[in-house]
Amino acid sequence: MATKTTAHDDNLTWIENPDDIIMLANHSQQNFILDLPTGQCRLDAGRRMRTLRSILKIEPILELVKSGKLAIE
């Protein structure tokens, strides 16, 4: 599970599991529009984004990683 919630003083707090967080880096010369369940996300050439490891369950993302265009750091 990537995150969990705890209730304290009527506040809801997200606690991240560090093992579920990855950096997804674009090592290609292309800009990508990633179609994610939460909407589209642009990942430009040479940039990286902090995201959940579960993004690798999305087949087009996994194919980009396998082809070497995107890398996990």
N, C-alpha and C positions, 0 to 999 in steps of 0.2 A: 504494500500500500504506500503510495507516494506521500500522502500527508494525512494527518489526523487532526481532529478538532478537540479542543478542551473548553469547557465553560468555566469561567472564573469571574465572579462579580458581574454577571450578565454580559460579559464580553466573549466573543468567539475568537479564538486564536488558532492560526495555522502553524503546525509544527512540521517542518520538513525533515524527511529522512535523507541524510546526505548521500547515501548509496543510490538513491533514485534520481539524483541530479547529475546531468551531463552537460558538456559544452559541445554543441554541434557546429562544426566549422565548415565553411564553403571554401574548398581548396581549388575550385575551378575558376575559369575566367568568365563564367556565366552568372547571371542573377537568376534566382529561383523564386517563384511564388509557390509556397507550400500550402496545399489544401489540407488543413487540419480540421478536426471535428469542431473546434472552437471558432473557425473562420480561417481566412487566408493570412499568411505571414510571409513577408518578403525577406529573403536572405541573400544579400548582395555578395558578389565575388570578393573573396578575401576577408569576409566578416564571419563572426560567430555569434551564436545565441545560447543562452542558458535555458535549458529545458528539462523535461522529465524523460527518463530512460524509456518510458512507454511509447514515446514517439516512434521508436524503432518497430513497433507493431503495425505501423501504417506502411503498406506495401510499397508505394512510390518512394517514400523516404528511405526505406530499407534498400531499395534498388540503387538509389543515388549513393548510399554508403558503400554498397558492394562494388559499385563501379569506380569508387575512389573520388567522386566529385564532392561528396560530403565526408567528413571524418569526425570521429568522436575523440574529444580531447579530455 
